[in-house]
Amino acid sequence: MLRLTGWYETEYGANMVDVQGNSLYACVQHCMLEDEDFGHTDMELEIFGEDGVSKDVTMFIHRMIRNEV
């Protein structure tokens, strides 16, 4: 199980993200269903694997949202 954490900007300020899923794609899909603006604003996000290692995935998610990946 992966854990996506961080924040993204909304018109009301930063919205915190803490989502778990079987894949990064599943985590991103969950966030997009919650807020259609997710991925289209300033954000800082990282993913934690089961081994506890974290990785910054901000730019990768921006590319996912734009269908470049």
Residue frames as qw, qx, qy, qz and C-alpha x, y, z in Angstrom:
[[0.000, 0.890, 0.456, 0.000, 0.00, 0.00, 0.00],
 [0.415, 0.273, 0.006, 0.868, 1.31, 3.45, -0.95],
 [0.188, -0.788, -0.445, 0.382, 0.64, 6.72, 0.84],
 [0.333, 0.535, 0.212, 0.747, 0.46, 10.06, -0.98],
 [0.344, -0.746, -0.377, 0.427, 0.96, 13.10, 1.26],
 [0.349, 0.045, 0.138, 0.926, 1.50, 16.81, 0.86],
 [0.164, 0.656, 0.390, -0.624, -0.60, 19.78, -0.22],
 [0.310, 0.368, 0.539, 0.692, -2.06, 21.55, -3.23],
 [0.027, 0.168, 0.136, -0.976, -3.31, 25.09, -3.64],
 [0.079, 0.632, 0.755, 0.152, -7.01, 25.94, -3.81],
 [0.029, 0.674, 0.185, 0.715, -8.80, 29.26, -4.02],
 [0.581, -0.761, -0.096, -0.271, -9.19, 29.09, -0.22],
 [0.297, -0.747, 0.586, -0.102, -5.56, 28.21, 0.58],
 [0.216, 0.373, -0.899, -0.070, -3.61, 24.98, 0.82],
 [0.892, -0.139, -0.022, -0.429, -5.51, 21.70, 0.93],
 [0.315, -0.507, 0.800, -0.065, -3.72, 18.86, 2.70],
 [0.802, 0.230, -0.449, -0.318, -3.41, 15.45, 1.02],
 [0.272, -0.370, 0.861, -0.221, -3.10, 12.13, 2.84],
 [0.845, 0.224, -0.083, -0.478, -4.36, 9.27, 0.64],
 [0.429, -0.329, 0.837, 0.081, -3.56, 5.56, 0.58],
 [0.801, 0.428, -0.046, -0.415, -3.87, 3.31, -2.44],
 [0.918, -0.023, 0.353, 0.178, -2.46, 0.32, -4.27],
 [0.632, 0.284, 0.271, 0.669, -0.69, 2.54, -6.80],
 [0.148, -0.290, -0.025, 0.945, 0.24, 6.16, -7.41],
 [0.171, -0.215, -0.591, -0.758, -2.39, 6.22, -10.16],
 [0.393, -0.561, -0.726, -0.058, -5.10, 5.11, -7.69],
 [0.338, -0.515, -0.359, 0.701, -4.06, 7.82, -5.22],
 [0.040, -0.140, 0.251, 0.957, -4.14, 10.50, -7.92],
 [0.254, -0.366, -0.717, -0.536, -7.52, 9.29, -9.21],
 [0.367, -0.599, -0.652, 0.284, -8.93, 9.54, -5.68],
 [0.222, -0.451, -0.131, 0.855, -7.68, 13.13, -5.34],
 [0.057, -0.024, -0.486, -0.872, -9.05, 14.09, -8.76],
 [0.303, -0.500, -0.762, -0.277, -12.48, 12.70, -7.87],
 [0.349, -0.612, -0.498, 0.507, -12.45, 14.73, -4.65],
 [0.002, -0.818, -0.023, 0.575, -11.45, 17.99, -6.39],
 [0.733, 0.594, 0.274, 0.187, -11.37, 18.59, -10.15],
 [0.152, 0.952, -0.245, 0.101, -8.69, 21.27, -9.66],
 [0.742, -0.499, 0.413, 0.173, -6.23, 18.75, -8.18],
 [0.741, 0.048, 0.447, 0.499, -3.07, 18.70, -10.28],
 [0.368, 0.717, 0.320, 0.499, -3.76, 22.02, -11.98],
 [0.219, -0.946, 0.063, -0.230, -2.43, 24.26, -9.21],
 [0.154, 0.643, -0.657, 0.362, 0.75, 24.66, -7.17],
 [0.914, -0.346, -0.035, -0.211, 1.45, 21.55, -5.09],
 [0.098, 0.571, -0.794, 0.182, 4.10, 19.57, -3.25],
 [0.925, -0.130, 0.044, -0.354, 3.47, 15.85, -2.99],
 [0.096, 0.497, -0.862, 0.027, 5.46, 12.81, -2.01],
 [0.890, -0.074, -0.310, -0.326, 4.74, 9.11, -1.98],
 [0.341, -0.519, 0.741, -0.255, 5.74, 6.67, 0.73],
 [0.667, 0.144, -0.689, -0.245, 6.20, 3.01, -0.10],
 [0.873, -0.414, -0.221, -0.136, 5.75, 0.06, 2.21],
 [0.772, 0.041, -0.296, 0.561, 9.47, 0.22, 2.93],
 [0.352, -0.799, -0.254, 0.416, 9.02, 3.74, 4.37],
 [0.412, -0.127, 0.305, 0.849, 11.11, 5.41, 1.67],
 [0.281, 0.800, 0.359, -0.391, 9.62, 8.64, 0.33],
 [0.436, 0.103, 0.482, 0.753, 9.94, 10.22, -3.10],
 [0.200, 0.515, 0.086, -0.829, 8.88, 13.62, -4.41],
 [0.370, 0.328, 0.809, 0.318, 6.28, 12.96, -7.13],
 [0.170, 0.687, 0.233, -0.667, 5.06, 16.52, -7.73],
 [0.205, 0.512, -0.485, -0.679, 6.32, 16.90, -11.30],
 [0.015, 0.023, 0.971, 0.239, 5.35, 13.34, -12.19],
 [0.180, 0.556, 0.747, -0.317, 1.76, 13.99, -11.06],
 [0.223, 0.659, -0.056, -0.716, 1.64, 17.23, -13.06],
 [0.169, 0.324, -0.754, -0.546, 2.61, 15.18, -16.14],
 [0.098, 0.251, 0.962, -0.045, 0.06, 12.46, -15.28],
 [0.245, 0.639, 0.477, -0.551, -2.73, 15.05, -15.12],
 [0.300, 0.663, -0.274, -0.628, -1.67, 16.48, -18.50],
 [0.929, 0.259, 0.242, -0.107, -1.63, 12.93, -19.93],
 [0.340, 0.790, -0.509, -0.038, 2.08, 13.10, -20.71],
 [0.237, -0.419, 0.863, -0.149, 2.89, 9.86, -18.88]]
